């Protein structure tokens, strides 16, 4: 899809506002998008505007910011980072089964079951004593943030579930506006590191992949927020993704470059052949234009797709439609 697409069907303009005041915890977090009509109701709702507004607020918070730039790190952010580090250690404790399948190592189900069984416990330090009432419903987002244990796959819907968890934590007040930069450059960066480890350890099937014609087989947000990080950079241009030296030297600071470097690592061959959309986007003149295109593309290719959003979970902190 053209990264500078100008029309986003059914998605209202996003407003960076969060719903007041704190709602009562829901009896059960659950999926609600069952068909195309329900999806259209969601896309026209205040809940969709608020969620997209949160993603754009994070986008603005990292505009021109490298991962190594100083930022506020709250106790909740530290707890999120420790949670992700724990999950990474668990991957080490659950080695892949010895088999020759290209995708879908069944040991992933053991790891995923451990995550699901400990979800409330993992989130407890993030929420703190005052917000423990929300632990059960927010725990519903955690297993789905790391893939599907039945299908042994992972994709942009699971990535969106993790973004929704961060959004709900913001609505609960567990993280604040001061944390926005760190939620991307620290927490989301650590999430990506974990998922790349999970992907290459258990070789998860891409969920809903467009193959070489998609942006990426697994993720979208590192390209959206990563483009914002590079806006105004004095040397790195969109075409710089073709420079192995630039990727090697700068990928630790910029999500976009790290994502391209990972693609080049797992896919053999020229980028123009393995990822033609990424290659085409490198011809866009500025990172600001790339970023705007990514925002529109995310709404069209992720939030507006029924096969993705039919698995999306709603809880009291996310809002209804």
C-alpha positions in Angstrom: 0.0 0.0 0.0 1.1 3.5 -0.8 2.7 4.8 2.5 1.3 8.3 1.8 -2.3 7.1 1.4 -4.6 10.1 2.0 -7.9 8.5 3.0 -8.5 6.3 6.0 -11.9 4.7 5.8 -14.2 4.7 8.9 -11.5 5.9 11.3 -12.4 9.2 13.1 -9.7 11.7 13.6 -7.7 10.8 16.7 -7.8 13.1 19.8 -5.1 12.6 22.4 -7.5 12.4 25.3 -8.1 9.8 27.9 -11.5 9.0 29.4 -12.2 10.2 33.0 -12.7 9.0 35.7 -11.5 5.5 36.5 -14.3 3.0 35.7 -15.1 0.0 37.9 -13.3 -3.2 36.9 -15.2 -5.2 34.4 -16.5 -8.6 35.4 -14.5 -10.1 32.4 -12.4 -8.7 29.7 -13.7 -10.0 26.4 -13.7 -9.8 22.6 -16.6 -7.8 21.1 -15.8 -7.4 17.4 -17.7 -10.4 15.8 -18.4 -9.1 12.3 -17.9 -6.2 9.9 -20.7 -4.1 11.4 -19.2 -4.4 14.9 -15.8 -3.4 13.5 -17.3 -0.3 11.9 -19.0 0.7 15.2 -15.7 0.4 16.9 -13.9 2.5 14.3 -16.5 5.2 14.7 -16.4 5.2 18.5 -14.8 7.3 21.1 -12.9 4.3 22.3 -11.2 4.1 18.9 -10.4 7.8 19.0 -9.0 7.6 22.5 -6.8 4.6 21.7 -5.5 6.1 18.4 -4.9 9.3 20.3 -2.8 7.5 22.8 -0.7 5.9 20.1 -0.2 9.4 18.5 0.7 10.9 21.9 3.5 8.3 22.2 4.5 9.1 18.6 4.8 12.7 19.5 6.8 11.9 22.7 9.5 10.2 20.7 9.7 12.6 17.8 13.5 13.2 17.2 14.4 11.1 20.3 17.0 8.3 20.2 16.7 5.4 22.6 19.9 6.6 24.4 18.4 10.0 25.1 17.6 10.6 28.8 14.0 10.2 29.8 11.8 9.8 32.9 11.6 6.2 34.1 9.0 5.7 36.8 8.6 2.7 39.1 5.8 1.3 36.9 8.1 1.5 33.8 10.9 -0.2 35.8 8.3 -2.9 36.7 7.3 -3.4 33.1 11.0 -3.8 32.1 11.5 -6.3 34.9 8.4 -8.2 33.7 9.8 -8.4 30.2 13.2 -9.5 31.5 11.5 -12.3 33.4 9.7 -13.5 30.3 13.0 -13.5 28.5 14.6 -15.6 31.2 11.7 -18.0 30.8 12.5 -18.5 27.1 16.0 -19.6 28.2 14.3 -22.1 30.6 12.0 -23.5 27.9 14.3 -24.6 25.0 12.8 -25.4 21.7 11.9 -29.0 21.0 14.2 -30.9 18.7 12.3 -31.1 15.4 12.8 -30.0 11.9 9.6 -28.0 11.2 10.2 -24.6 9.6 7.6 -22.9 11.8 5.8 -23.6 15.0 8.0 -25.3 17.6 5.6 -26.8 20.2 7.8 -25.7 23.1 6.3 -22.3 22.6 3.1 -23.6 24.1 4.9 -24.4 27.3 6.3 -20.9 27.5 3.0 -19.3 26.6 1.1 -21.4 29.2 3.6 -20.2 31.8 2.9 -16.6 30.8 -0.8 -17.0 30.9 -0.8 -18.8 34.3 1.3 -16.0 35.9 -0.3 -13.0 34.1 -1.8 -11.4 37.2 1.3 -12.0 39.3 3.5 -10.5 36.5 1.3 -7.3 36.4 1.0 -6.8 40.2 4.2 -4.8 40.6 3.3 -2.6 37.6 -0.1 -1.8 39.0 1.0 -1.2 42.6 -1.2 -1.7 45.7 -3.8 0.9 44.8 -4.7 -0.6 41.4 -4.8 -4.3 42.1 -8.5 -4.4 41.4 -7.6 -4.1 37.7 -5.2 -7.0 37.7 -7.6 -9.7 36.5 -8.9 -7.8 33.5 -5.5 -6.4 32.4 -4.0 -9.9 32.7 -6.3 -10.9 29.8 -4.1 -8.7 27.5 -0.8 -10.3 28.5 -0.9 -13.8 26.9 -2.3 -12.3 23.6 0.5 -9.8 23.5 3.0 -12.5 22.7 1.3 -14.7 20.1 -1.3 -17.5 19.9 -0.4 -20.7 21.7 -2.8 -22.9 19.7 -1.7 -21.7 16.2 1.9 -21.0 17.4 1.8 -17.7 15.5 2.4 -14.0 16.1 1.5 -10.8 14.2 0.3 -7.2 14.4 -2.8 -8.0 16.3 -0.7 -9.4 19.2 1.5 -6.3 19.0 -1.6 -4.2 19.2 -2.7 -6.1 22.3 0.5 -5.0 24.0 -0.1 -1.4 23.0 -3.6 -1.7 24.4 -2.2 -3.0 27.7 0.0 0.2 27.9 -3.0 2.3 27.0 -5.1 0.7 29.8 -2.2 1.2 32.3 -2.2 4.9 31.3 -6.0 5.1 31.8 -5.6 3.5 35.2 -2.9 6.0 36.2 -0.2 3.4 36.6 1.9 5.3 34.0 1.7 9.0 33.3 2.3 11.5 30.6 5.9 11.8 31.8 6.4 8.1 31.0 5.4 8.4 27.3 8.9 8.6 25.9 10.1 5.7 28.1 7.0 3.6 27.1 8.4 3.6 23.5 12.2 3.8 23.8 12.5 1.6 26.9 9.4 -0.6 27.3 8.3 -1.2 23.7 12.0 -1.6 22.7 12.4 -4.3 25.3 9.1 -5.9 24.1 10.5 -6.0 20.6 13.8 -7.6 21.8 11.8 -10.2 23.7 9.5 -11.0 20.7 12.5 -11.3 18.3 13.9 -13.8 20.8 10.6 -15.7 21.0 10.2 -15.6 17.2 13.6 -17.0 16.5 13.6 -19.5 19.4 10.2 -21.1 18.6 9.9 -19.9 15.0 6.4 -18.5 15.3 4.3 -18.6 12.1 3.5 -15.0 10.9 -0.1 -14.3 11.8 -2.0 -13.0 8.8 1.2 -12.2 6.9 1.0 -10.6 3.4 4.3 -12.3 2.7 6.8 -10.2 0.9 4.1 -7.7 -0.1 3.5 -6.6 3.5 5.4 -4.1 5.5 6.7 -6.8 7.9 5.6 -10.4 8.6 5.2 -9.7 12.3 5.1 -6.1 13.5 4.1 -2.6 12.5 4.6 -0.1 15.4 8.4 -0.1 15.3 8.1 1.5 11.8 5.5 4.0 12.9 7.2 5.2 16.2 10.6 4.5 14.7 10.0 6.9 11.8 9.0 9.6 14.4 12.3 9.1 16.2 14.2 9.9 13.0 12.3 13.1 12.1 14.9 15.8 11.8 17.9 13.6 12.0 20.9 15.4 10.5 22.3 12.4 8.6 20.0 9.4 8.5 17.5 9.5 5.7 14.8 7.0 4.6 17.2 5.7 2.0 19.8 5.0 4.7 18.1 1.7 5.4 20.1 0.3 2.5 23.4 1.0 4.3 24.6 -1.9 6.3 27.0 0.4 8.2 24.2 2.7 9.2 22.0 -0.2 10.4 24.9 -1.7 12.4 25.9 1.6 14.0 22.5 3.1 14.7 19.9 0.3 15.1 20.3 0.3 18.9 19.0 3.9 19.0 16.2 3.8 16.5 13.4 1.3 16.3 12.9 1.6 12.5 16.5 0.8 11.8 16.5 -2.1 14.3 13.4 -3.5 12.6 15.0 -3.3 9.1 18.1 -4.9 10.5 16.1 -7.8 11.9 14.3 -8.3 8.6 17.6 -8.4 6.8 18.9 -10.9 9.4 16.0 -13.4 9.0 15.3 -13.0 5.3 18.0 -13.8 2.8 18.4 -11.7 -0.3 18.1 -8.1 -1.4 15.7 -6.0 0.5 13.9 -5.0 -2.7 13.0 -8.7 -3.2 12.3 -9.8 0.4 10.6 -6.6 1.5 9.6 -4.5 -1.5 7.3 -2.2 0.5 10.1 -1.3 2.9 12.4 -0.8 -0.1 9.8 1.4 -1.8 9.2 3.5 1.4 13.0 4.2 1.4 12.4 6.5 -1.6 10.1 8.8 0.4 12.1 12.1 0.9 11.5 12.7 4.6 10.9 10.8 7.8 8.0 13.1 8.6 6.3 12.0 5.4 7.1 8.3 6.2 5.7 8.8 9.7 2.4 10.3 8.5 2.1 7.5 6.0 2.7 4.9 8.7 -0.1 6.4 10.9 -2.6 6.1 8.1 -1.4 2.7 7.0 -1.7 1.4 10.6 -5.3 2.5 10.8 -6.1 0.8 7.4 -4.0 -2.4 7.6 -4.3 -3.2 11.3 -7.2 -1.5 13.1 -9.6 -1.8 10.1 -9.0 -5.5 9.5 -11.6 -7.9 10.8 -9.3 -10.9 10.9 -7.0 -8.9 13.3 -9.6 -7.1 15.4 -11.9 -10.0 16.0 -9.4 -11.2 18.6 -9.1 -7.7 20.2 -10.0 -7.6 23.9 -12.1 -4.9 25.6 -12.2 -4.1 29.3 -13.5 -1.3 31.5 -10.2 0.6 31.2 -10.2 0.4 27.4 -13.8 1.5 26.9 -16.8 0.2 25.1 -18.5 1.1 21.8 
